[in-house]
Amino acid sequence: MHKNKTQLQQLDIGNPLDATRVFNQEHGDRIPLVLVPSGRACCSCFYHIPSGVNTIVHVCGDDAYPDGMAPPGIQMCKPWYNHVAYMVTQQSCTYNAPVKSCPTKDNVMVDCELTLVFSIGPDPTDVKNFVYNLGALKFNEFLAAECEEAIRQLIRVTPLSDVYELRGSSSQHVQNVLKVLDDKFKEFGVTFSKAAITDVVLNDELRRILQGTTEFKTKIRELDKEHEHNMKLISYDFQQKLSEKERLYERRLQDIEADINVALVNRKKDLVNAESRREVAVTKQQELAAVSKKRAESELSVAQAKAEQENAKLLAVATSNSEAAKIKVDKETEVAIFESQQLIKVAENKALALKTEAKAEGDAAASLQVIREHNLEMAKLEVQEAIARRAKIVISGDQGDKLIESILDRELLTSNISLKM
């Protein structure tokens, strides 16, 4: 490998003011993450905190600023009371993790180098979690083990033909590795911002084989380009001949279109002539129709006049007949009314006479009763006489007695005389 594994360290320094210089210096393969200043002198009445670092100050072993970091600047206090415990870098750190002899999917050993960019914080809680719960040394060991495991798992599922495609940071597999590391160290306040596989190295023999394969692929590409060039020439010739055929075809199409246009012009001319003939014929027929219409209208007027005259004659005759009949009916009605009135008067006179006669009879009813009884008795006798003259009758029994009693007086019958006729 071209690079060695990066070592993450915790260093002791004497003066807190040297923290910025220590963090900014080059330390080779080592990266200082946490600085521990030495204790204060017994006669010291202040201490200085530089800017650009996260500083944790203890007061008798307890955190002097539990809700944040110690502010930069000069702090006045007693020498046995406050002191600077830890100073954590605010810079982004680059970590190189080379992994040797990683087997690929087809069991070919390759060397791989992973480069990570991480930072601690900037939240004060994250910084304190890192210092108190993990520390630089444990973080170095933990991160080296996690990187080697992640790279080996990644290379193990990748075939040799695709192993070079892992280089860089755009690969989805590398981004998955970055996400796994970020999830594992997030609780300790460490944030990973970038991950990239910077190099993948094969052994010499395998490299020569791959180089030969690459050269063979290059020759194949050259032959493909030559074949493509020849195909382009053939296509060019074909396109040229096709263009000539298309021009000839277009020329013939133009001739056909010209003939079509001439035919259309002739057809329009014929249409105009036919339209003119049609208009002349229509005009003539319209004139004839107008003459026929005038003749029919005149005949209609004459017929209407004659009909009106006949109608007037018939109306006069009908009117005269209806007037005569009306006069006759009126006369007959008047005569009938007069006769009815006279009959009413006669009936009234008869009723008056009957009333008078009935009154007279009512007045003479007593005197006329004897006459009417005599006339009735005479009528009975006449009937009996007639019956006796017409036949011989033997009278006997109850019926005979009744008949004899009706004819003879009851006194005559008491002498027991028997009559035989």
C-alpha positions in Angstrom: 0.0 0.0 0.0 1.1 3.6 -0.6 -0.1 4.9 2.7 0.1 3.6 6.3 -2.9 3.4 8.6 -3.7 6.7 10.4 -3.3 6.7 14.2 -5.7 8.7 16.3 -4.1 9.9 19.6 -4.6 11.7 22.8 -1.6 13.9 23.7 -0.5 15.7 26.9 0.6 19.3 26.6 2.0 21.8 29.0 0.3 25.1 28.2 -3.3 25.2 26.9 -2.2 28.0 24.5 -0.2 25.4 22.6 -3.4 23.5 21.7 -4.0 25.4 18.4 -0.4 25.0 17.3 -0.5 21.2 18.1 -3.7 20.7 16.2 -2.4 22.6 13.1 1.0 20.8 12.9 1.7 17.9 10.7 2.2 14.6 12.7 2.8 12.2 9.9 0.4 9.3 10.2 -0.8 10.5 13.6 -3.8 12.8 14.2 -4.2 14.3 17.7 -7.9 14.5 18.6 -7.8 15.2 22.4 -5.2 17.3 24.3 -4.7 17.1 28.0 -3.0 20.2 29.5 -0.8 19.9 32.6 -2.0 21.2 36.0 -1.7 24.9 37.0 1.1 26.3 39.1 0.3 26.9 42.8 0.8 30.6 42.4 -1.4 30.9 39.3 -4.5 33.1 39.6 -5.8 32.7 36.1 -5.7 30.4 33.0 -6.1 31.0 29.3 -8.4 29.1 26.9 -7.5 29.6 23.2 -10.2 29.9 20.5 -10.7 27.3 17.8 -10.9 24.3 20.1 -13.6 22.7 22.3 -12.4 23.0 25.9 -13.7 21.2 29.0 -13.0 22.7 32.4 -13.3 20.8 35.7 -14.0 22.3 39.1 -12.9 19.9 41.7 -13.4 17.0 39.3 -16.9 18.2 38.1 -17.7 19.8 34.8 -17.6 23.6 35.2 -19.9 24.1 32.2 -22.4 21.2 32.1 -24.5 22.9 29.4 -21.7 23.9 27.0 -18.0 24.4 26.4 -15.8 26.8 28.3 -15.6 30.2 26.6 -12.2 31.3 25.1 -10.2 34.0 26.8 -8.5 34.6 30.2 -10.4 33.1 33.2 -9.6 34.4 36.8 -9.8 31.8 39.6 -7.9 30.1 42.3 -5.1 27.6 41.3 -6.7 24.6 43.2 -10.2 25.4 42.0 -10.4 25.3 38.2 -8.2 23.7 35.6 -8.5 22.8 31.9 -9.2 19.0 31.7 -9.6 18.3 27.9 -9.2 20.2 24.6 -10.9 18.6 21.5 -10.2 19.7 18.0 -12.9 21.3 15.9 -11.2 20.5 12.6 -12.3 17.8 10.2 -9.9 14.9 10.2 -8.9 12.6 7.4 -8.4 8.9 8.3 -6.7 6.4 6.1 -7.6 2.8 6.6 -5.6 0.4 4.3 -6.8 -3.2 4.2 -4.6 -6.0 2.8 -5.6 -9.3 1.1 -9.3 -8.8 0.8 -10.9 -11.7 -1.1 -13.2 -10.7 -4.0 -16.4 -12.6 -5.0 -14.3 -14.8 -7.2 -11.6 -15.4 -4.5 -8.9 -13.0 -5.8 -6.9 -11.2 -3.2 -6.7 -7.4 -3.5 -5.4 -4.6 -1.3 -7.8 -1.7 -0.7 -7.4 1.7 0.9 -10.3 3.6 2.4 -10.2 7.3 3.3 -12.7 8.9 5.7 -13.3 12.5 6.7 -14.9 12.9 10.2 -15.4 15.6 12.8 -16.2 15.6 16.5 -19.1 17.8 17.6 -19.8 20.6 17.1 -22.6 20.1 19.7 -21.1 20.3 23.2 -23.1 17.2 24.2 -21.4 15.2 21.3 -18.0 16.5 22.3 -18.4 15.4 25.9 -19.9 12.0 24.9 -16.7 11.4 22.8 -14.3 12.4 25.6 -16.1 10.6 28.5 -17.6 7.6 26.7 -15.1 6.7 24.0 -11.8 8.6 24.0 -9.2 8.9 21.2 -7.4 5.5 21.8 -10.6 3.4 21.8 -11.9 5.4 18.9 -8.7 4.5 17.0 -9.1 0.8 17.6 -12.8 0.7 17.1 -12.7 2.7 13.9 -9.8 0.5 12.5 -11.8 -2.6 13.2 -15.0 -1.3 11.7 -13.3 0.0 8.6 -11.5 -3.3 7.9 -14.8 -5.2 8.4 -16.8 -2.9 6.2 -14.1 -3.0 3.4 -13.8 -6.8 3.5 -17.6 -7.2 3.3 -17.7 -4.8 0.4 -14.9 -6.5 -1.5 -16.3 -9.9 -0.8 -19.5 -9.3 -2.7 -17.8 -7.5 -5.6 -16.4 -9.5 -8.6 -12.8 -8.8 -9.8 -14.1 -7.2 -13.0 -15.9 -4.6 -11.0 -13.5 -4.0 -8.2 -11.9 -0.9 -9.9 -15.3 0.6 -10.2 -15.3 1.0 -6.4 -12.7 3.7 -6.5 -14.0 7.2 -5.6 -16.9 8.3 -3.4 -19.7 8.1 -6.0 -20.3 4.4 -5.6 -23.4 3.4 -3.8 -21.6 0.7 -1.9 -19.1 3.2 -0.5 -22.0 5.5 0.5 -23.5 2.5 2.3 -20.2 2.0 4.2 -20.3 5.7 5.2 -23.9 5.4 6.5 -23.0 2.3 8.5 -20.0 4.0 10.2 -22.0 7.2 10.8 -24.8 5.2 12.5 -22.3 3.3 14.7 -20.3 6.3 16.0 -23.2 8.9 16.1 -23.9 8.1 19.7 -20.3 9.0 20.6 -20.5 12.5 18.9 -18.5 11.5 15.8 -19.9 12.5 12.4 -18.5 11.2 9.1 -19.0 13.5 6.2 -17.1 11.7 3.4 -15.8 8.2 2.5 -13.9 7.2 -0.6 -11.9 4.2 -1.8 -8.7 5.9 -3.0 -6.8 2.8 -4.4 -7.3 -0.8 -5.2 -4.1 -2.8 -5.8 -3.7 -6.3 -7.3 -0.6 -8.6 -7.4 1.9 -8.3 -10.3 0.9 -11.5 -12.2 -2.8 -10.7 -12.0 -2.1 -7.1 -13.0 -0.2 -8.4 -16.1 -3.1 -10.6 -16.9 -5.6 -7.8 -16.5 -3.3 -5.6 -18.5 -3.3 -8.1 -21.4 -7.0 -8.4 -21.1 -7.2 -4.6 -21.3 -5.0 -4.6 -24.4 -7.1 -7.3 -26.0 -10.2 -5.2 -25.2 -8.4 -2.2 -26.7 -7.7 -4.2 -29.9 -11.3 -5.3 -30.0 -12.4 -1.7 -29.7 -10.1 -0.7 -32.5 -11.5 -3.5 -34.7 -15.0 -2.4 -33.7 -14.2 1.2 -34.7 -12.7 0.0 -38.0 -15.8 -2.1 -38.6 -17.9 0.8 -37.6 -16.0 3.0 -40.1 -16.5 0.5 -42.9 -20.2 0.3 -42.0 -20.4 4.0 -42.2 -18.8 4.0 -45.7 -21.3 1.4 -46.8 -24.1 3.4 -45.2 -22.8 6.5 -46.9 -22.9 4.8 -50.3 -26.3 3.5 -49.6 -27.5 6.9 -48.5 -26.0 8.5 -51.7 -27.8 5.9 -53.9 -30.9 6.3 -51.9 -30.7 10.1 -52.3 -30.4 9.7 -56.1 -33.5 7.3 -56.0 -35.4 9.8 -53.8 -34.5 12.7 -56.2 -35.7 10.7 -59.2 -38.8 9.7 -57.2 -39.4 13.3 -56.2 -39.0 14.4 -59.9 -41.6 11.8 -61.0 -43.8 12.9 -58.2 -43.5 16.5 -59.4 -44.5 15.5 -62.9 -47.5 13.6 -61.5 -48.4 16.5 -59.4 -48.1 18.8 -62.4 -50.4 16.5 -64.4 -52.8 16.4 -61.4 -52.8 20.2 -61.3 -53.6 20.4 -65.0 -56.4 18.0 -64.6 -57.7 20.0 -61.6 -57.6 23.2 -63.7 -59.4 21.5 -66.5 -61.9 20.1 -64.1 -62.5 23.6 -62.6 -63.0 24.9 -66.2 -65.5 22.2 -66.9 -67.2 22.9 -63.6 -67.4 26.6 -64.5 -68.9 25.8 -67.9 -71.4 23.3 -66.4 -72.3 25.9 -63.7 -72.9 28.6 -66.3 -75.1 26.2 -68.3 -76.9 25.2 -65.2 -77.6 28.9 -64.3 -78.9 29.5 -67.8 -81.2 26.5 -67.6 -82.3 27.5 -64.2 -83.1 31.0 -65.3 -85.2 29.7 -68.2 -87.1 27.4 -66.0 -87.6 30.1 -63.5 -89.0 32.4 -66.3 -91.3 29.6 -67.5 -92.3 28.9 -63.9 -93.1 32.6 -63.4 -95.2 32.7 -66.6 -97.1 29.5 -65.6 -97.6 31.0 -62.1 -99.0 34.3 -63.5 -101.3 32.3 -65.9 -102.5 30.1 -63.0 -103.0 33.1 -60.8 -105.1 34.8 -63.5 -107.1 31.7 -64.0 -107.5 31.4 -60.3 -108.8 35.0 -60.1 -111.4 34.4 -62.9 -112.5 31.2 -61.2 -112.7 32.9 -57.9 -114.8 35.7 -59.5 -117.2 33.2 -61.1 -117.4 31.3 -57.9 -118.2 34.5 -56.0 -121.0 35.4 -58.5 -122.5 31.9 -58.3 -122.2 32.0 -54.5 -124.0 35.4 -54.5 -126.8 34.0 -56.7 -127.2 30.9 -54.5 -127.0 33.1 -51.4 -129.8 35.4 -52.7 -132.0 32.4 -53.7 -131.4 30.8 -50.3 -132.0 34.1 -48.5 -135.3 34.7 -50.4 -136.5 31.1 -49.7 -135.6 31.4 -46.1 -137.4 34.8 -45.8 -140.6 33.3 -47.5 -140.5 30.3 -45.3 -139.9 32.5 -42.3 -142.9 34.7 -43.2 -145.1 31.6 -43.8 -144.0 30.1 -40.5 -144.7 33.4 -38.8 -148.2 33.6 -40.3 -149.0 30.0 -39.3 -147.6 30.7 -35.9 -149.8 33.7 -35.5 -152.9 31.7 -36.7 -152.1 28.8 -34.4 -151.7 31.2 -31.5 -155.0 33.0 -32.3 -156.8 29.6 -32.6 -155.3 28.5 -29.3 -156.4 31.7 -27.7 -160.0 31.2 -29.1 -160.1 27.6 -28.0 -159.0 28.7 -24.6 -161.8 31.2 -24.5 -164.4 28.5 -25.7 -163.1 26.1 -23.0 -163.4 28.9 -20.4 -167.0 29.5 -21.6 -167.9 25.8 -21.5 -166.4 25.5 -18.1 -168.4 28.5 -17.0 -171.6 26.9 -18.5 -170.9 23.6 -16.7 -170.3 25.4 -13.5 -173.6 27.2 -14.0 -175.4 24.0 -14.9 -173.9 22.2 -12.0 -175.0 25.0 -9.7 -178.5 24.8 -11.1 -178.6 21.1 -10.7 -177.3 21.4 -7.2 -180.0 23.9 -6.5 -182.8 21.6 -8.0 -181.3 18.3 -6.8 -184.1 17.7 -4.2 -187.0 18.3 -6.7 -185.4 16.2 -9.4 -184.8 13.2 -7.1 -188.4 11.9 -7.3 -188.4 12.3 -11.1 -185.1 10.5 -11.5 -186.3 7.6 -9.3 -189.5 7.3 -11.3 -187.5 7.3 -14.6 -185.2 4.6 -13.2 -188.1 2.5 -12.1 -189.8 2.8 -15.5 -186.5 1.8 -17.1 -186.4 -1.3 -15.0 -189.9 -2.2 -15.9 -189.2 -1.7 -19.6 -186.3 -4.0 -19.3 -188.3 -6.7 -17.5 -191.0 -6.4 -20.1 -188.6 -6.9 -22.8 -187.1 -9.9 -21.2 -190.6 -11.4 -20.6 -191.6 -10.9 -24.2 -188.6 -12.5 -25.8 -188.7 -16.0 -24.1 -190.5 -18.3 -21.9 -188.9 -18.4 -18.5 -189.6 -20.8 -15.6 -188.9 -19.0 -12.4 -188.1 -21.0 -9.3 -185.8 -21.0 -6.4 -184.1 -18.1 -4.7 -183.2 -16.4 -8.0 -186.7 -16.6 -9.2 -188.1 -15.2 -6.0 -185.7 -12.3 -6.3 -186.7 -11.6 -9.9 -190.4 -11.8 -9.1 -189.9 -9.4 -6.1 -188.2 -7.0 -8.4 -191.1 -7.0 -10.8 -194.2 -7.5 -8.5 -195.0 -5.9 -5.4 -194.3 -7.9 -2.2 -198.0 -7.7 -1.2 -199.1 -9.6 -4.3 -196.8 -12.4 -3.4 -198.3 -13.1 0.0 -201.4 -14.8 -1.6 -199.3 -17.8 -2.7 -200.2 -17.4 -6.3 -198.0 -19.4 -8.7 -197.4 -18.0 -12.1 -196.4 -20.1 -15.0 -195.4 -18.7 -18.3 
